[in-house]
């Protein structure tokens, strides 16, 4: 005797399966549990196994003595096929030996002796169903955790691949081949950079603003034995002294009002790698003492802490100042100067690098045309001459900005001409033309006037009203000068 079997609803709770060859027992137990737990019934072991395949069963209650298959045989198969189902046996005292063997082999979770008390049986089944639900929940959590762990592993593998790719790209960007220059001054500098790469000594990089001091520092790091560790950079002149000290050395919890937790400084972040201190000449004297401790003792102390922290950091520093003069003037510690100036890399200004301007200009032109996906046909002879004649007080950085601006203003397929260059560059060329004139004051003044008007027109995108206002003349007077001086505007 059994009820009909149909596929369970997706949200249907697990059922209790009653297995007994006594119809009265099935009816009684179905009435006992039917109001709170879905109940399925079966009269034989094989029929019970079919029910288990069709619906989700959380608890099975089976009589020991049944035809075709005993309760222990049935629960043994259930244990193998559906191990999470909680197994309960109904048994008489005479079956105690069989029951003991079933308990010892794990076939039976619990037994209920005949005759049973309905309340005790109900409590046993409820407890067994709670056990099943916990097992099911744990299995779901385990499956979810396994999936999340695998997703995390996959994400870590992807991140590792991305980090390797990024590290290779960064390292490739700072190969010595990317430091462009064929002038005698740059060849000498590149020779010193190669020595700095081979050594672990401190390096002082000296050069005017815009000469590429940080580019050189990164090249030294990414080609050295420390390339796989961090490169950390800090400008010593960009922060007030208190903030710079916190940034470099960190602080302990409670060191000041807002210090609610310990914080590592940049020296600790750079442990094993390289610390680049830009504009070291602007570092306050009190900070110079702490930096000297790092160099001499290899340790830092966080603000508010007396505990030293060991660090292994190579220090590269840079400045546009003459540190020897700063030492003589009492603005820089002599002992620190000697510790920093073990290897000196001097970056010559662009005006002293004969032949390098055009190499750099073509390099930057390729870089920004590729980045903007805007094909250009190079530079006109006039543009090349204008760039060559310019003194570039801002050095390589100014030249790069000049080319980036020209690419932004150009149309696809254009050749970069003087009209795409800044007024500063074009003005230098006009002034040079004036200096190479016939020597008369009138001729030179005409060239200077032509240069000033051309610059103003370029700044104002050819707008004559705005240009005339800036020059302090009327639009009519400006037009007359444009015609007289043959300015193409």
QUITAQUI-V620597 format. One line per field, one symbol per residue. ss: DSSP state (~ for helix, > for strand, _ for the rest). phi: phi as a letter, one per 30 degrees, with the letter a starting at -180 (. if undefined). psi: psi as a letter, one per 20 degrees, with the letter a starting at -180 (. if undefined). Layout:
# QUITAQUI-V620597
ss=???
phi=???
psi=???
This chain:
# QUITAQUI-V620597
ss=______________>>>>>___~~~~~~~~~~~_____>>>>__~~~~~~~~~~__>>>>>>>_______~~~~~~~~~~~____>>>>>>_~~~~~~~~~~~~_____>>>>____~~~~~~~~~~~~~~~~~~~~~~~~~~~~~~~~~~~~~~~~~~~~~~~~~~~~~~~~__~~~_____~~~~~~~~~~~~~~~____>>>>>_____~~~~~~~~~~________>>>>>_____~~~~~~~~~>>___________>>_~~~~____>>>>>_~~~__~~~~~~~~~~~~~_>>>_>____>>>___>>>>>>___~~~~~~_____~~~~~~~__>>>>>__~~~___~~~~~~~~~~~~~~~~~______>_~~~~~~~~~_____~~~~~~~~~~~~~~~______>_~~~__~~~~~~~~~~~~~_____~~~~~~~~~~~~~~~~~~~____~~~~~~~~___~~~~~~~~~~_____
phi=.addcbeddecdddccccbadcedddddddddcddcbebcbacbdedddddddcbdccbccbddcbdiadddddddddeddbddddcbccbcedcddddeddddcidcdabbdddccedddddddddddddddddddddddddddddddddddddddddddddddddddddddcddddddlcdeddddddddddddddccddbcccldejdjddededddddccdcedcdcccbddccbdedddddddciaceidaedddadbdddddddeicbcccdhddcddddddddddddddcibbbddibcddcdbcbdccbbacdddddddddicbddddedddcdcccccddddcceidededdddddddddddchbdbcjcdeddddddddddhddhdddddddddddddddceidcdcddccddddddedddddddcddjdddddddddddddddedddechidddddddddibdddddddddddchddb
psi=pqrqpqpqqhjpqqrpopoqjohhgggghhhhihhhpppqqqirghhhhhghhhrophppopqgoqqgprghgghghghghmhippppppqrhijhghgghhghjjhpgqqpqqqrphgggghgggghhhgghgggghgghggghgghghhggghhggggggggggggggghhkqhhioppiqhghhgghghgghhhhrjrqpoopqrpjikghggghgggijrijhiaqopqpoijiqqgghgggggiaqqpjhrgjnirqpqrhhhhjpicppooqlhijpqghhhghhhhghhikqqpqpjqjoqppqnpppprqqirohghhghijippghhghhhlgppopoqqhijmpihghggghghggghhghilnprkbqqhgggggghhqimhjbhgggghghggghhhqqpiqporhiirrhgghghghhhhghjajiqggghhgggggggggghgghkkjohghggghikrrhghghghgggjlpo.
